[in-house]
């Protein structure tokens, strides 16, 4: 009837598991966004139902999804001791409008992880 587990202070709890499929979500949402942008640019007539649907999916679903995955990946890196710094907010803000910026973020991430690995050796 009552929960017998003790309630822990937030400082005494274990760190949350921040790992997740963030890189896969980031890559997939950026690729889908690019595909939708190309379809919009090359194949669709402005003002049609399909055009509105494609444009809405790109701007309201996949761009914010890429930005959220990018931000979550920086949180996961922070748990591992790799700090991206305030530039993560710039990457996230740009990703809301242009998700392919995630390629630049991934290069920056690679450099940070490599620098961390050599510092530990």
SERO-4910 file (N, C-alpha, C, O; in steps of 0.05 Angstrom, whole numbers):
BEGIN
 pado doro    nc1    nc2    nc3   cac1   cac2   cac3    cc1    cc2    cc3    oc1    oc2    oc3
  Unk    A     16    -23      0      0      0      0     18     25      0     13     43    -16
  Unk    A     38     26     17     56     49     18     82     41      5     91     18      7
  Unk    A     95     60     -7    121     55    -19    142     55      3    145     75     17
  Unk    A    156     33      6    175     31     28    203     41     20    221     42     36
  Unk    A    207     49     -6    233     59    -14    237     86     -3    219    103     -3
  Unk    A    261     92      7    267    118     18    268    139     -4    276    133    -27
  Unk    A    261    163      2    262    185    -17    290    197    -14    298    205      7
  Unk    A    304    199    -36    331    209    -36    332    239    -44    315    248    -59
  Unk    A    351    252    -33    356    280    -40    367    280    -69    381    262    -77
  Unk    A    360    300    -85    370    301   -113    400    298   -116    410    287   -136
  Unk    A    415    308    -96    445    305    -97    454    276    -92    476    268   -100
  Unk    A    437    260    -79    444    232    -73    435    212    -94    442    189    -92
  Unk    A    420    221   -113    410    203   -134    432    198   -155    450    215   -158
  Unk    A    430    177   -169    448    171   -191    443    190   -214    421    199   -218
  Unk    A    464    195   -230    460    211   -254    442    198   -273    442    173   -276
  Unk    A    425    214   -286    407    203   -306    422    193   -330    443    203   -337
  Unk    A    411    172   -342    423    161   -366    415    179   -390    392    178   -398
  Unk    A    434    194   -400    428    213   -422    433    201   -449    427    214   -470
  Unk    A    444    177   -450    450    165   -476    423    159   -490    403    153   -477
  Unk    A    424    160   -514    400    154   -530    407    154   -559    431    155   -567
  Unk    A    387    151   -576    393    150   -604    395    178   -617    386    183   -639
  Unk    A    408    196   -602    407    225   -611    421    229   -638    411    244   -654
  Unk    A    444    216   -642    457    220   -668    441    209   -691    441    220   -712
  Unk    A    429    186   -686    412    174   -708    388    191   -713    381    196   -737
  Unk    A    375    202   -692    352    219   -696    361    245   -710    347    255   -728
  Unk    A    384    256   -702    394    280   -714    399    276   -744    391    292   -761
  Unk    A    413    255   -751    420    249   -779    395    244   -795    392    254   -817
  Unk    A    377    228   -784    352    221   -799    335    246   -804    324    249   -826
  Unk    A    331    262   -783    314    285   -787    327    306   -806    312    319   -821
  Unk    A    353    308   -806    366    327   -825    364    316   -853    359    332   -872
  Unk    A    367    290   -857    365    279   -884    336    281   -894    332    288   -917
  Unk    A    317    275   -878    289    278   -886    282    307   -892    268    313   -911
  Unk    A    292    326   -876    288    354   -881    299    362   -908    285    377   -923
  Unk    A    323    353   -914    335    360   -940    318    348   -963    313    361   -983
  Unk    A    309    323   -960    293    310   -980    267    326   -984    258    330  -1007
  Unk    A    254    333   -963    229    349   -965    234    376   -978    218    386   -993
  Unk    A    257    389   -971    263    415   -983    268    412  -1013    260    429  -1029
  Unk    A    281    391  -1021    286    387  -1050    260    381  -1064    255    392  -1086
  Unk    A    243    364  -1053    217    359  -1065    201    385  -1067    188    390  -1087
  Unk    A    201    401  -1046    186    426  -1046    197    445  -1068    182    457  -1083
  Unk    A    224    446  -1070    237    465  -1088    233    457  -1117    229    473  -1135
  Unk    A    235    430  -1123    236    421  -1151    209    411  -1161    204    413  -1185
  Unk    A    192    400  -1145    169    386  -1155    142    398  -1149    123    393  -1164
  Unk    A    139    413  -1128    113    422  -1119    106    450  -1128    123    468  -1129
  Unk    A     80    454  -1133     70    481  -1139     61    494  -1113     48    482  -1096
  Unk    A     68    519  -1110     61    534  -1086     31    537  -1084     17    543  -1103
  Unk    A     21    533  -1059     -7    536  -1053    -24    511  -1055    -47    512  -1048
  Unk    A    -12    489  -1063    -27    464  -1064    -27    450  -1037    -11    457  -1019
  Unk    A    -45    431  -1034    -47    417  -1008    -21    401  -1003    -12    401   -980
  Unk    A    -10    388  -1023     15    373  -1019     38    391  -1012     54    385   -995
  Unk    A     39    415  -1024     60    434  -1018     59    443   -989     79    444   -975
  Unk    A     34    449   -980     31    457   -952     38    435   -933     51    439   -912
  Unk    A     31    410   -940     37    387   -923     68    383   -921     78    379   -899
  Unk    A     81    384   -944    110    380   -944    124    403   -929    142    398   -913
  Unk    A    115    427   -934    128    450   -920    123    449   -890    141    455   -874
  Unk    A     99    440   -882     93    438   -853    109    416   -840    119    420   -818
  Unk    A    112    394   -853    128    372   -842    157    381   -839    170    375   -818
  Unk    A    167    395   -858    195    403   -857    200    424   -835    219    422   -819
  Unk    A    182    443   -833    186    465   -814    175    460   -786    186    470   -766
  Unk    A    155    444   -783    142    440   -757    149    413   -744    143    409   -720
  Unk    A    160    394   -760    166    368   -748    196    363   -749    209    359   -728
  Unk    A    208    363   -773    235    353   -775    256    373   -767    277    366   -756
  Unk    A    252    399   -772    271    419   -763    272    420   -732    294    419   -721
  Unk    A    250    422   -718    251    422   -689    262    395   -678    275    394   -657
  Unk    A    256    373   -691    266    347   -683    296    346   -685    310    336   -667
  Unk    A    307    357   -706    336    358   -709    349    376   -687    369    369   -675
  Unk    A    336    399   -681    347    417   -661    345    404   -633    364    406   -618
  Unk    A    324    390   -627    321    376   -601    342    354   -599    353    350   -578
  Unk    A    345    338   -620    365    316   -619    393    327   -616    409    315   -601
  Unk    A    399    350   -628    425    362   -625    430    371   -597    451    366   -585
  Unk    A    410    384   -585    413    393   -557    415    369   -538    431    370   -519
  Unk    A    400    348   -542    401    325   -525    429    311   -528    439    301   -508
  Unk    A    440    311   -552    466    299   -555    487    315   -540    506    303   -528
  Unk    A    485    341   -539    504    357   -523    501    351   -493    521    352   -479
  Unk    A    476    346   -484    472    338   -456    485    311   -451    498    307   -430
  Unk    A    483    292   -469    495    266   -466    526    268   -465    539    254   -450
  Unk    A    537    286   -482    565    290   -481    574    303   -454    595    296   -444
  Unk    A    558    321   -443    564    333   -418    566    313   -395    583    316   -377
  Unk    A    550    292   -396    551    272   -375    577    257   -377    588    248   -357
  Unk    A    587    254   -402    613    240   -406    637    258   -402    660    249   -405
  Unk    A    632    283   -395    654    301   -389    663    318   -413    684    331   -411
  Unk    A    649    317   -435    656    332   -459    636    355   -460    612    351   -464
  Unk    A    646    380   -456    629    403   -456    630    418   -483    652    425   -491
  Unk    A    607    422   -495    606    436   -521    607    466   -516    618    481   -533
  Unk    A    596    475   -494    597    503   -488    572    518   -499    553    505   -508
  Unk    A    573    544   -498    550    560   -507    545    559   -537    523    566   -546
  Unk    A    564    549   -552    560    546   -581    538    526   -587    527    526   -609
  Unk    A    531    509   -568    509    490   -572    483    505   -577    466    495   -593
  Unk    A    479    528   -565    455    543   -569    454    555   -597    433    557   -609
  Unk    A    477    563   -608    478    573   -635    472    550   -655    456    554   -674
  Unk    A    484    527   -651    477    504   -668    447    498   -667    435    493   -688
  Unk    A    436    498   -643    408    491   -640    390    512   -653    371    505   -667
  Unk    A    397    537   -650    380    559   -662    381    557   -693    361    560   -706
  Unk    A    405    552   -704    407    550   -733    392    524   -742    380    525   -764
  Unk    A    394    503   -727    381    478   -735    351    480   -736    338    465   -751
  Unk    A    339    499   -722    310    503   -723    302    513   -751    279    509   -759
  Unk    A    320    526   -765    314    536   -792    328    521   -814    318    520   -837
  Unk    A    351    510   -808    368    496   -828    382    472   -815    405    474   -807
  Unk    A    367    449   -813    379    425   -799    405    414   -811    419    401   -796
  Unk    A    412    419   -836    437    409   -845    462    420   -830    484    411   -834
  Unk    A    458    441   -814    480    451   -797    490    429   -778    511    432   -767
  Unk    A    474    408   -776    483    386   -758    508    373   -768    523    361   -752
  Unk    A    514    375   -794    539    365   -804    563    380   -792    583    368   -785
  Unk    A    561    406   -790    581    422   -777    584    415   -748    606    413   -737
  Unk    A    560    412   -735    561    404   -707    575    377   -703    590    373   -684
  Unk    A    570    358   -721    582    331   -718    612    333   -721    627    318   -708
  Unk    A    622    350   -739    651    354   -741    662    366   -716    683    357   -706
  Unk    A    649    386   -705    657    398   -680    657    378   -657    675    377   -641
  Unk    A    636    362   -656    633    341   -636    656    321   -638    667    313   -617
  Unk    A    663    313   -662    685    294   -666    711    305   -655    726    291   -642
  Unk    A    716    331   -661    740    343   -650    741    344   -620    761    339   -607
  Unk    A    718    351   -608    716    352   -578    721    324   -566    735    322   -546
  Unk    A    709    304   -578    711    277   -567    740    267   -570    751    254   -552
  Unk    A    753    273   -593    781    265   -597    799    280   -578    817    268   -567
  Unk    A    794    305   -573    810    321   -554    807    309   -526    827    308   -511
  Unk    A    783    301   -519    779    289   -492    793    263   -490    805    257   -469
  Unk    A    792    247   -511    805    221   -511    836    224   -508    848    208   -493
  Unk    A    848    243   -522    877    246   -520    884    259   -493    906    254   -483
  Unk    A    867    274   -481    873    286   -455    872    264   -433    887    266   -413
  Unk    A    856    244   -437    854    222   -417    878    203   -419    884    189   -400
  Unk    A    890    202   -443    913    183   -447    938    192   -434    958    178   -435
***
